[in-house]
Amino acid sequence: MAEWSGRGRSTAERRAVAGRGMPVGRRILAAAGLAAGVLTGTAAFAQTAPGAGNFAFEAPPSVQANRVYSVNRQTGEVSACQFERPDSALVGLTRCFPKGEGAGAQKAGAYSLVSTRFAGETGIFRVNADTGEMSVCYVRDVPKSGGGGAEPMVLCTPQAK
């Protein structure tokens, strides 16, 4: 692409119109790069800003798991919900599981969730960036206290390094 010469215009007009003598193609690329940098910076700021939210969300890698886990970034408390649609219903529902052993609040930290690449895995790793500790959280049927069947609950292994 040839540069724009700007003949017949004042220096100020050439700079304003031609981006200080920069070829049109370069001006477009420069503007696109600036926009990408602003968007990238905005996205990075949103993830680390204090108002970015108290929770992180992640799905396990299993294509059979219709489930999303959440973790409270400060307390490490883990929840899990999934979509269900009963056969007779037109509209589905969100089913969230009660917290069982290890899924409640932990010592204060900087928690997040990490999915593995194991395609059959339906659980998720809870990691504490402050300490390097991690545990595995998953939904499992737990016998009800006093008998009477089992109830699915979110369970997490003890944190380890």
N, C-alpha and C positions, 0 to 999 in steps of 0.2 A: 504494500500500500504506500503510495507516495505521500510525502508531507505536504500540508497545506501551506502555500507561500504567504498568503495574507497581503498581497500587493494591493496598494491603493487604500490601505487602512492605517490608522494611527497605531503606534506601539501599544497603547492601552487597549485598543480594540482587538489587536492581534492576540495579546495575552489573554484577554477575557474570552475570546472566541476559540482560540487554538490551544488553550491550556499551556501558555508560555512557550509556544513553539513546538509542543509535543505532538507527534503524529496522532491522528484521530484514533487509530487502532490502539496505540499505547494509552491514550486517555481513557478509552473504554476499559481496557484491562486494569489500569490503575484504579478507576472508579469501582470496578468489580472487586478488586483486591481489598480496597478500603471497606467496601460493604461487607465482604466476607469476614474481614478482621473485626469489624464492629459487631457482627452477629456472633462470631466465635467468642469474643470478649464478653458479650452480653450473656451468652449461654453459660460460660464459665462462671461469671459473676452470679447468675441465678442459682447455680448449684452450690455455691459456697457462701452466698449472702445469708445473713442471720434470718431474714424472712423467707428463706427458700423452702421452709417446711420442716416439720419435726419428724417426718416419716420418709422411709425409702421403700420402694416396691420392687419385687423381682418375681419372675415365674420360673419354675423348674424346667429343665430341658426336655422332659418327657412329652412326646406328642399325645400321650394318653392322659396327661394330667391337665384338667381344666381348673387350674388353681393359681392364685396369686398370693404371695406372702408379703407382709409388711413388717417393718421393724421401726420402733421408736428410736431415733438417732441418738438420743441422750441416755435412755434407760435400758435399751436392748430388748424391750418387751416385743414378742413376736406374735403376729396374728396370721390367719390364713382364711381365705374365702374362695368360693367357687360358684360357677353358674350352674343352675339346675332348672330343668323344665319338665315337670310331671307330664306324663302322656296325655292326660285329659285337659291340660292347661294351654291356653293360647299364649300367655305371657309367662316368662320364666321368673326365677327369683335368685337372689344372691344368698347363698348359705355360708355363714361364717361359723367357724368351729371354736368351741371353748378352749381356753388355755389350760394345759395340763403341766406336768412336771417339767421344769426348766424353761418354760416359755414366758414366764412372768418377768418382771423387772429384775435387772442385774445391777452390778455396781456401775456408777456413772461412767460414761465413756463416749467414744465416737463410733457408733455402730453403723454397719451397712450389711447388705445381703449380697452374696455371690453365688451364682449358679455354676454348676459343673458342666462339663461337656459330655457327660455320660448320658446317652439318649434315654436310658430306662429309669433315670433318677427322678423321683417325685418330691424329694426334699430339697433343702436349700442351706447354704452355710451362712451363719450369723458371725460376722467378724467385728472385732473391736480394734480399730486402727491405733488407739492409744496404747494398748498393751500387747497387741499381736495375737491375742487369744481368739479362738474360734470354736464354734460348736455346730452341729448339724441339727436342723429342725425339720420336722415332718409331721404328717397327720397319720394317726394310727387309731384303730379301734381299741379302746381300753375298757375292761370289764367295769360295770357300774358297781359302786360300793353297795354292799348288801345284796348283790346278785341282780338278776333280771336282765341279762344280755350285755351288750357292749355299746359304748358311745364313742364316736370319732372325736379325737382331741388333738390339739397341737402340742407336740412334745419336742424338747430339745435336749441333746446330750450335754453333759457338763462341759464347761469351757476348758480348753486345753491349748497348749502351745507346742 
